[in-house]
Amino acid sequence: MTLAELLEKQFRPDLRFRGAGYLKAERVAIRRVTADRVYAAVRDGVDYETQLDRSEGKFRKHCSCEQFAKLGVCKHVWATILAVDEA
């Protein structure tokens, strides 16, 4: 099972659609990978910094965009998840 399959219910369909568009347009750059974290940037006019973290027995996600600050999910994080699965 992919990471996207595990997490897709946390993201609205419109966020998944837009995130997939960023991946297809090659706007997602994986910047750094450690044992517990993935750092990426998603180009959406400006670069939004995203992070996936699986440390301390929990899965956390983060994005520097305003939507993530409000909702805790966004198209940039979804694009990052898809990029991780693709890699």
C-alpha positions in Angstrom: 0.0 0.0 0.0 1.4 3.4 -0.9 1.6 6.4 1.4 -1.1 8.2 -0.8 -3.5 5.2 -0.4 -3.0 5.4 3.4 -3.6 9.1 3.7 -6.0 10.0 0.9 -9.0 10.2 3.2 -7.4 13.1 5.0 -7.4 15.2 1.8 -10.4 16.6 0.0 -10.7 15.5 -3.7 -10.0 19.1 -4.9 -6.7 19.1 -2.9 -5.7 15.7 -4.3 -6.5 16.9 -7.9 -4.5 20.1 -7.6 -1.6 18.3 -5.8 -1.4 15.7 -8.6 -1.2 18.6 -11.1 1.8 20.0 -9.3 3.5 16.6 -9.5 2.7 16.2 -13.2 4.0 19.7 -14.0 7.2 18.8 -12.2 6.8 21.5 -9.5 7.8 19.2 -6.6 11.4 19.0 -5.5 12.5 16.6 -2.8 15.2 18.5 -1.1 16.4 16.2 1.6 15.6 12.7 3.0 16.6 11.4 6.5 15.6 8.2 8.2 12.4 9.9 9.6 11.8 13.0 7.5 11.3 14.2 3.9 11.8 17.8 3.1 10.5 19.2 -0.1 9.5 22.4 -1.9 6.5 22.8 -4.1 6.5 25.7 -6.7 3.2 27.5 -6.6 4.1 31.1 -7.6 6.6 30.9 -4.7 8.3 27.8 -3.1 6.2 26.3 -0.3 8.3 24.2 2.1 6.8 20.9 3.0 7.8 18.2 5.4 6.7 14.7 6.2 7.8 13.3 9.5 7.3 9.8 10.9 9.3 10.2 14.1 8.2 9.3 17.7 5.7 6.7 16.4 3.5 9.3 14.7 3.1 10.7 11.2 3.1 14.4 10.9 3.0 16.7 7.9 3.7 20.4 7.5 3.6 23.1 4.8 4.5 26.8 4.9 1.3 27.9 3.1 -1.7 29.7 4.6 -4.1 26.9 3.8 -2.1 24.4 5.8 -2.0 26.8 8.8 -5.8 27.0 8.7 -6.8 23.4 7.8 -3.8 21.2 8.6 -3.9 19.8 5.0 -3.1 21.3 1.6 -2.4 20.5 -2.1 1.3 21.1 -1.5 1.5 18.3 1.1 -0.5 16.0 -1.1 1.9 16.7 -4.0 4.8 15.9 -1.7 3.2 12.6 -0.7 2.7 11.7 -4.4 6.4 12.6 -5.1 7.5 10.3 -2.3 5.4 7.4 -3.6 6.8 8.0 -7.1 10.4 8.0 -5.9 
